[in-house]
Amino acid sequence: MLLYFDAHTHLQNMTDLSAILKRAQAAGVTDFMCLATHEGDWQKVLDIAKTHPNVRAGIGVHPWFLATLEKGWETRMETLLKAHPSLLVGEIGLDKIKADADPTVSSLDHQERVMRVQMDLAARYNRPFHMHCVRAWDRILHILKRNKRPDFFVSHSHHGNATWVPQLIDMGAYLSYSAIFVPSNRQKVQACLKATPLDRLLVESDCPDLAPEPSAIPELVKKMAVVREQDEAVLAHALYENAQRISHGR
Ligand SMILES: [Zn+2]
């Protein structure tokens, strides 16, 4: 049986987690990275990782949740990163749709400041971060080039131009693909998927947002194999190994 590592989830937002993990296990999905989206999640993801040894947790503030920021969050985030050497950083990033919808609280300038603080922490403790980018690729590429970075990071639900893939890989990116590559009109995402080197490729459910639960992963890998014209077992094996590596910051 093939084993799968779901590289980006929000298990803290799932109702009936034990049933979901049981269904995942039955489908061969045995390992997970689980990312917080705001400070209210941090203890939740830590608790999930503590009770489930196959879950690697990350803490951070997602660009959709800047309204939740409370004074001193950076210090509290740093304290937790110091206390838990296996803790990742994320989810962080830029989202232009959110900025346009909510310019007073979530302007791109503010999003960038919050992202940079978290990248600095990720760099200081060399923890991979999970990055979200919606319609802000030029700006995020600029930030990635200029800011301090850890050795490796994850571009989650990756898309954008396939021509950017080599520079992202050079900067230490692992590119994680969600179900958005599946529809036949998503040729741009499929081009990224084809351009990604096998040793930097990840697969994710982003549950509960882009797929209802991690048990959807094997079907996604099957479709990925078709797009990449690659043997499914070879692909599945690489995806699992890659996720193990990046979840340990390598
Ligand atoms: Zn996410």
Residues whose N, C-alpha, C, O or C-beta is under 5 A from the ligand:
A	BS01	ZN	E91 D206
